Amino acid sequence: MNHYQYEGVNQSGGMVSGRVTASDKGAAITSLAGRGQFVTLIHPADAEPETTASAFSFSRSRRVSSREILEILSQLSAALKAGLPLLSGLRTIREQQKKPAPSDLIDELIEEIQQGRSLSDAMRNRPDCFRKLACAMVQVGEVGGILPDTTERLVRILKREEKIKSNIKVALSYPSFVLCVGLASVTFIIAFIMPRVLGALGDSILLPWPTRLLLWMSEAIRGWGWLLAVAAVALFFLLRRWLKHPDIRIRIDGYMLQVPLLGQMIVSVSVGRFSRTLGALCKGGVTLIESLVVVRDTLDNRVLAREIDRVAEKVKTGESLSGALAASGFFPPLLIQVTSMGEQTGDLADLLFNGADTFEEQADARIEKCMAILPGLLMVALFAVIGFIVLAVLLPIMGMDLSPTA
């Protein structure tokens, strides 16, 4: 057992302090809460004081991945389905954690709940870990007394998101490897092979412009390689920052929707996410307007998110959801038919769930098609670069006068 020094407030609002013996800090806080004393400061009796804010300041600097968040919510859903109380379920999950970042996150949730906050409010205090969708669905479950059901639906949505991310990462691994090896090979050829091959030609002939360009690049790489590398890294970070600007991002998102196959893939993924998320929120009793606001934040494409804002504004004025979606022009006819039928039958949530299965199947097929085409496009680009290099080497050789001298 450990000894802890604490400060806090009692149920009357008065300040209290003292020592408590418990197996760990969480058990100490629980024990004090059972006495009607709510901790504001606690630390081991032989250590320096540590405020609640500072206790978790380091945990905030540790990143909790989306996969770890999914695991926590999946375990919480299973615990709630099994009938465990919320705090007991969180403590059980905490004991199973081996990494410090998820453990500290769960500790923070437990402490805030013990101080009287709801789980959804505690999650909102960590926007770096929990999206608005997760907070909204948990709040729906808390208000309606159906937290096990809403967390189960939330887990299904998040599993789908993780599956898409995983499929894209796996599909991009080979093209990324090919691109990196190709760039390294081309750089080596230009910097070291080209000068030796073309150096044997001497200065007796006029070199064509492709050859002169490659020789200039070779000299630049050998003479200023370190400076070019620094400039490339700086340009990368500047470009990354520039692309985060809202105006630039929405233009790029608009251009991406116009790319033939890529645009269809983005729309399919977004529509599937829209249908399942909106269905889950409506099923939980969230109003349509509030659901649209939450769904808007789940869409990665800014153009489609802006269209959801416009749809929400039209629904506020009394227009039907299906009519607003049809007027947008960005959403497929099947989604409009599903929402129209749902509005007419009063079973919008279930029909959106059924439609989401179809949209997600289409999204999977289009993702596979895009990822199958991408390696081919990279190979064509790489062959074009290599072909240009070969042409630059052969042109001066073909232009030499090879006839024997008398």
C-alpha positions as CSV (number, residue, x, y, z in Angstrom):
1,M,0.0,0.0,0.0
2,N,1.1,3.6,-0.7
3,H,0.6,6.8,1.2
4,Y,-0.7,9.9,-0.6
5,Q,-1.0,13.5,0.5
6,Y,-4.1,15.2,-0.9
7,E,-6.1,18.4,-1.0
8,G,-9.6,18.8,-2.2
9,V,-13.1,20.1,-1.4
10,N,-16.0,18.4,0.5
11,Q,-19.7,18.3,-0.4
12,S,-20.2,21.6,1.4
13,G,-17.5,23.3,-0.7
14,G,-15.0,23.5,2.2
15,M,-11.3,22.9,1.7
16,V,-10.0,19.6,3.0
17,S,-6.5,18.0,3.1
18,G,-4.8,15.0,4.7
19,R,-3.2,11.6,4.0
20,V,-4.8,8.5,2.5
21,T,-3.5,5.0,2.1
22,A,-4.3,3.1,-1.1
23,S,-2.9,0.7,-3.7
24,D,-2.5,3.4,-6.3
25,K,-3.5,7.0,-7.0
26,G,-6.8,6.0,-8.8
27,A,-7.8,3.9,-5.8
28,A,-7.0,6.8,-3.4
29,I,-9.2,9.2,-5.5
30,T,-12.0,6.6,-5.5
31,S,-11.7,6.1,-1.8
32,L,-11.9,9.9,-1.1
33,A,-14.8,10.3,-3.5
34,G,-16.7,7.7,-1.5
35,R,-16.2,9.9,1.6
36,G,-17.6,12.9,-0.2
37,Q,-14.2,14.5,-0.7
38,F,-13.2,15.5,-4.3
39,V,-9.5,15.7,-5.0
40,T,-7.9,18.8,-6.6
41,L,-4.3,17.9,-5.7
42,I,-2.7,14.5,-4.9
43,H,0.8,13.2,-4.7
44,P,2.8,10.5,-2.9
45,A,3.5,11.5,0.6
46,D,7.3,11.6,0.0
47,A,7.1,13.4,-3.4
48,E,6.6,16.9,-4.6
49,P,3.1,18.1,-5.1
50,E,1.6,17.6,-8.6
51,T,-1.5,19.4,-9.7
52,T,-4.1,17.6,-11.8
53,A,-3.2,19.8,-14.8
54,S,0.5,19.1,-14.5
55,A,-0.1,15.4,-13.9
56,F,-1.4,15.1,-17.4
57,S,0.6,17.7,-19.1
58,F,3.2,15.1,-20.1
59,S,0.5,12.7,-21.3
60,R,-0.9,15.3,-23.6
61,S,2.5,15.5,-25.3
62,R,2.3,11.8,-26.0
63,R,0.4,10.9,-29.1
64,V,-2.4,8.4,-28.8
65,S,-3.0,6.8,-32.3
66,S,-6.4,6.4,-33.8
67,R,-5.9,2.6,-33.6
68,E,-5.3,2.8,-29.8
69,I,-8.4,5.0,-29.4
70,L,-10.4,2.4,-31.3
71,E,-9.1,-0.4,-29.0
72,I,-10.0,1.6,-25.9
73,L,-13.6,2.3,-27.2
74,S,-14.0,-1.4,-28.3
75,Q,-13.0,-2.6,-24.9
76,L,-15.3,0.0,-23.3
77,S,-18.2,-1.1,-25.5
78,A,-17.6,-4.8,-24.6
79,A,-17.4,-3.9,-20.9
80,L,-20.6,-1.9,-21.0
81,K,-22.4,-4.7,-22.9
82,A,-21.3,-7.1,-20.2
83,G,-23.0,-4.9,-17.6
84,L,-20.0,-3.3,-15.9
85,P,-20.4,0.2,-14.6
86,L,-18.6,2.9,-16.5
87,L,-15.8,3.5,-14.0
88,S,-15.2,-0.2,-13.4
89,G,-15.0,-0.7,-17.1
90,L,-12.4,2.1,-17.6
91,R,-10.3,0.8,-14.7
92,T,-10.4,-2.7,-16.1
93,I,-9.2,-1.3,-19.5
94,R,-6.6,0.7,-17.7
95,E,-5.1,-2.4,-16.1
96,Q,-4.7,-4.0,-19.6
97,Q,-2.8,-1.1,-21.1
98,K,1.0,-1.5,-21.6
99,K,1.8,1.8,-23.3
100,P,2.1,5.0,-21.3
101,A,0.1,7.3,-23.6
102,P,-3.2,5.3,-23.6
103,S,-2.8,4.6,-19.9
104,D,-2.5,8.3,-19.1
105,L,-5.5,9.1,-21.3
106,I,-7.7,6.6,-19.4
107,D,-6.4,7.9,-16.1
108,E,-7.5,11.4,-17.2
109,L,-10.9,10.2,-18.2
110,I,-11.4,8.3,-14.9
111,E,-10.3,11.3,-12.8
112,E,-12.7,13.7,-14.6
113,I,-15.6,11.3,-14.2
114,Q,-14.8,11.0,-10.5
115,Q,-15.0,14.8,-10.3
116,G,-18.6,14.7,-11.6
117,R,-18.1,15.2,-15.3
118,S,-19.7,13.0,-17.9
119,L,-17.7,10.8,-20.2
120,S,-18.6,12.9,-23.2
121,D,-17.3,16.1,-21.5
122,A,-14.1,14.3,-20.5
123,M,-13.6,13.2,-24.1
124,R,-14.2,16.8,-25.3
125,N,-11.3,17.9,-23.2
126,R,-9.0,15.8,-25.4
127,P,-9.9,16.9,-28.9
128,D,-6.5,15.5,-30.0
129,C,-7.8,12.0,-29.3
130,F,-11.6,12.1,-29.7
131,R,-13.4,13.4,-32.7
132,K,-16.7,15.3,-32.5
133,L,-18.5,12.2,-33.8
134,A,-17.3,10.1,-30.8
135,C,-18.2,12.8,-28.3
136,A,-21.7,13.3,-29.8
137,M,-22.5,9.6,-29.9
138,V,-21.3,9.1,-26.3
139,Q,-23.4,12.0,-25.2
140,V,-26.5,10.6,-27.0
141,G,-25.9,7.3,-25.1
142,E,-25.5,9.1,-21.8
143,V,-28.7,11.2,-22.2
144,G,-30.8,8.4,-23.5
145,G,-29.5,5.7,-21.2
146,I,-28.3,3.6,-24.2
147,L,-24.5,4.1,-23.9
148,P,-23.7,0.4,-24.6
149,D,-25.6,0.6,-27.9
150,T,-24.2,3.9,-29.0
151,T,-20.6,2.9,-28.2
152,E,-21.1,-0.3,-30.2
153,R,-22.3,1.7,-33.2
154,L,-19.4,4.1,-32.8
155,V,-16.9,1.3,-32.7
156,R,-18.4,-0.1,-36.0
157,I,-17.9,3.3,-37.7
158,L,-14.4,3.7,-36.4
159,K,-13.4,0.2,-37.4
160,R,-14.6,1.0,-40.9
161,E,-12.4,4.2,-40.9
162,E,-9.4,2.2,-39.7
163,K,-10.0,-0.4,-42.4
164,I,-9.9,2.2,-45.1
165,K,-6.7,3.8,-43.7
166,S,-5.1,0.4,-43.5
167,N,-6.0,-0.6,-47.0
168,I,-4.7,2.7,-48.4
169,K,-1.4,2.4,-46.5
170,V,-0.8,-1.2,-47.6
171,A,-1.7,-0.3,-51.2
172,L,0.7,2.7,-51.2
173,S,3.6,0.9,-49.7
174,Y,4.8,-0.7,-52.9
175,P,4.4,2.4,-55.1
176,S,6.2,4.4,-52.4
177,F,9.1,2.0,-52.4
178,V,9.3,2.0,-56.2
179,L,9.3,5.8,-56.2
180,C,12.0,6.1,-53.6
181,V,14.3,3.6,-55.3
182,G,13.6,5.2,-58.7
183,L,14.5,8.7,-57.5
184,A,17.7,7.4,-55.8
185,S,18.7,5.5,-58.9
186,V,18.1,8.5,-61.2
187,T,20.0,10.8,-58.9
188,F,23.0,8.4,-58.8
189,I,23.0,8.0,-62.6
190,I,22.8,11.8,-63.2
191,A,25.5,12.6,-60.6
192,F,28.1,9.9,-61.2
193,I,27.4,7.8,-64.4
194,M,26.5,10.5,-66.9
195,P,29.7,12.6,-66.5
196,R,31.9,9.6,-67.1
197,V,30.0,8.4,-70.1
198,L,29.8,11.8,-71.7
199,G,33.3,12.8,-70.7
200,A,34.7,10.3,-73.2
201,L,33.1,12.3,-76.0
202,G,35.3,15.3,-75.4
203,D,34.5,18.8,-76.4
204,S,34.7,18.2,-80.1
205,I,31.0,18.1,-80.7
206,L,28.1,20.3,-79.9
207,L,26.0,18.6,-77.3
208,P,22.2,18.6,-77.8
209,W,20.0,20.4,-75.1
210,P,18.9,17.2,-73.3
211,T,22.5,16.2,-72.7
212,R,23.5,19.7,-71.7
213,L,20.5,19.8,-69.2
214,L,21.6,16.5,-67.6
215,L,25.2,17.6,-67.4
216,W,24.1,20.9,-65.7
217,M,22.0,18.8,-63.2
218,S,25.0,16.6,-62.6
219,E,27.3,19.5,-61.8
220,A,24.6,21.0,-59.5
221,I,24.1,17.8,-57.6
222,R,27.9,17.2,-57.1
223,G,28.7,20.8,-56.3
224,W,25.7,21.9,-54.3
225,G,24.1,18.6,-53.2
226,W,23.9,19.5,-49.5
227,L,22.4,22.9,-50.3
228,L,19.9,21.4,-52.7
229,A,18.9,18.8,-50.0
230,V,18.3,21.6,-47.4
231,A,16.4,23.6,-49.9
232,A,14.2,20.6,-50.8
233,V,13.4,19.9,-47.1
234,A,12.6,23.6,-46.5
235,L,10.4,23.7,-49.7
236,F,8.6,20.5,-48.4
237,F,7.7,22.1,-45.1
238,L,6.7,25.4,-46.7
239,L,4.5,23.6,-49.3
240,R,3.0,21.5,-46.5
241,R,2.1,24.7,-44.5
242,W,0.8,26.4,-47.6
243,L,-1.4,23.5,-48.4
244,K,-3.0,23.7,-45.0
245,H,-4.4,27.2,-45.8
246,P,-8.2,26.9,-46.0
247,D,-8.6,28.6,-49.4
248,I,-5.8,26.5,-50.9
249,R,-7.1,23.3,-49.4
250,I,-10.6,23.8,-50.7
251,R,-9.3,24.5,-54.2
252,I,-7.2,21.3,-54.1
253,D,-10.1,19.3,-52.8
254,G,-12.2,20.6,-55.7
255,Y,-9.6,19.6,-58.2
256,M,-9.3,16.2,-56.7
257,L,-13.1,15.6,-57.2
258,Q,-12.6,16.4,-60.9
259,V,-9.9,13.7,-61.4
260,P,-11.9,10.9,-63.1
261,L,-11.2,7.8,-60.9
262,L,-9.9,9.6,-57.9
263,G,-12.9,11.8,-57.6
264,Q,-15.3,8.9,-57.8
265,M,-13.3,7.1,-55.0
266,I,-13.5,10.2,-52.7
267,V,-17.2,10.6,-53.2
268,S,-17.9,6.9,-52.6
269,V,-15.9,6.9,-49.3
270,S,-17.5,10.2,-48.2
271,V,-21.0,9.0,-49.0
272,G,-20.5,5.8,-47.2
273,R,-19.2,7.7,-44.1
274,F,-22.1,10.2,-44.4
275,S,-24.8,7.4,-44.5
276,R,-23.5,5.3,-41.6
277,T,-22.7,8.3,-39.4
278,L,-26.0,10.1,-40.0
279,G,-27.9,6.8,-39.6
280,A,-26.1,6.2,-36.2
281,L,-26.9,9.7,-34.9
282,C,-30.5,9.7,-36.0
283,K,-30.9,6.2,-34.5
284,G,-29.6,7.6,-31.2
285,G,-32.2,10.4,-31.2
286,V,-30.0,13.3,-32.4
287,T,-32.0,15.8,-34.5
288,L,-31.3,15.9,-38.2
289,I,-29.7,19.4,-38.1
290,E,-27.4,18.5,-35.2
291,S,-26.5,15.2,-37.0
292,L,-25.6,17.1,-40.2
293,V,-23.3,19.4,-38.2
294,V,-21.4,16.4,-36.7
295,V,-21.3,14.5,-40.1
296,R,-19.8,17.6,-41.7
297,D,-16.7,17.3,-39.5
298,T,-16.2,13.7,-40.5
299,L,-15.7,14.4,-44.2
300,D,-12.1,15.0,-45.2
301,N,-12.9,16.7,-48.4
302,R,-13.6,20.4,-47.8
303,V,-15.8,20.8,-50.8
304,L,-18.1,18.1,-49.8
305,A,-18.1,19.4,-46.2
306,R,-19.2,22.8,-47.5
307,E,-22.0,21.2,-49.4
308,I,-23.2,19.5,-46.2
309,D,-23.3,23.0,-44.6
310,R,-25.5,24.2,-47.5
311,V,-27.7,21.1,-47.2
312,A,-28.1,21.8,-43.4
313,E,-29.1,25.4,-44.1
314,K,-31.8,24.3,-46.6
315,V,-33.1,21.7,-44.2
316,K,-33.4,24.5,-41.5
317,T,-35.7,26.4,-43.9
318,G,-38.0,23.4,-44.3
319,E,-36.7,21.7,-47.4
320,S,-36.4,18.0,-47.3
321,L,-33.0,16.3,-46.9
322,S,-33.3,14.4,-50.2
323,G,-34.2,17.6,-52.1
324,A,-31.3,19.5,-50.6
325,L,-28.9,16.6,-51.5
326,A,-30.3,16.5,-55.0
327,A,-29.9,20.2,-55.5
328,S,-26.2,20.0,-54.5
329,G,-25.2,17.9,-57.5
330,F,-22.3,16.3,-55.6
331,F,-24.1,13.2,-54.2
332,P,-25.1,10.0,-56.1
333,P,-28.7,9.3,-57.1
334,L,-28.9,6.2,-54.9
335,L,-28.2,8.3,-51.7
336,I,-31.0,10.7,-52.7
337,Q,-33.4,7.8,-53.3
338,V,-32.5,6.3,-49.9
339,T,-33.0,9.5,-48.0
340,S,-36.3,10.3,-49.9
341,M,-37.7,6.8,-49.1
342,G,-36.6,7.2,-45.5
343,E,-38.3,10.5,-45.1
344,Q,-41.5,9.1,-46.6
345,T,-41.5,6.0,-44.4
346,G,-40.1,7.6,-41.3
347,D,-37.4,5.0,-41.2
348,L,-34.5,7.2,-42.3
349,A,-31.9,5.7,-39.9
350,D,-32.3,2.1,-40.9
351,L,-32.4,2.9,-44.6
352,L,-29.2,4.9,-44.3
353,F,-27.6,2.0,-42.6
354,N,-28.6,-0.3,-45.4
355,G,-27.5,2.2,-48.0
356,A,-24.1,2.6,-46.2
357,D,-23.3,-1.1,-46.9
358,T,-23.8,-0.6,-50.6
359,F,-21.8,2.7,-50.7
360,E,-18.9,1.1,-48.7
361,E,-18.8,-1.8,-51.1
362,Q,-18.5,0.7,-54.0
363,A,-15.8,2.6,-52.1
364,D,-13.8,-0.6,-51.5
365,A,-14.0,-1.5,-55.2
366,R,-12.9,2.0,-56.3
367,I,-10.1,2.1,-53.8
368,E,-8.7,-1.2,-55.1
369,K,-9.0,0.1,-58.6
370,C,-7.1,3.3,-57.8
371,M,-4.4,1.5,-55.9
372,A,-4.0,-1.0,-58.8
373,I,-3.5,1.8,-61.3
374,L,-1.2,3.9,-59.2
375,P,1.9,1.6,-59.4
376,G,1.5,1.5,-63.2
377,L,1.4,5.3,-63.4
378,L,4.6,5.5,-61.3
379,M,6.3,2.9,-63.4
380,V,5.4,4.8,-66.6
381,A,6.7,8.1,-65.1
382,L,9.9,6.3,-64.0
383,F,10.4,4.7,-67.5
384,A,9.9,8.2,-69.1
385,V,12.7,9.7,-66.9
386,I,15.0,6.8,-67.7
387,G,14.2,7.0,-71.4
388,F,15.0,10.7,-71.3
389,I,18.4,9.9,-69.7
390,V,19.1,7.2,-72.3
391,L,18.2,9.6,-75.1
392,A,20.4,12.3,-73.7
393,V,23.4,9.9,-73.7
394,L,22.7,8.4,-77.2
395,L,22.0,11.7,-79.0
396,P,25.6,13.0,-79.0
397,I,26.9,9.5,-79.8
398,M,24.6,9.3,-82.8
399,G,25.7,12.7,-83.9
400,M,29.4,11.9,-84.0
401,D,31.2,11.4,-87.3
402,L,32.2,7.8,-87.2
403,S,33.5,7.5,-90.8
404,P,37.2,6.4,-91.0
405,T,39.8,9.1,-91.7
406,A,42.1,8.8,-94.7
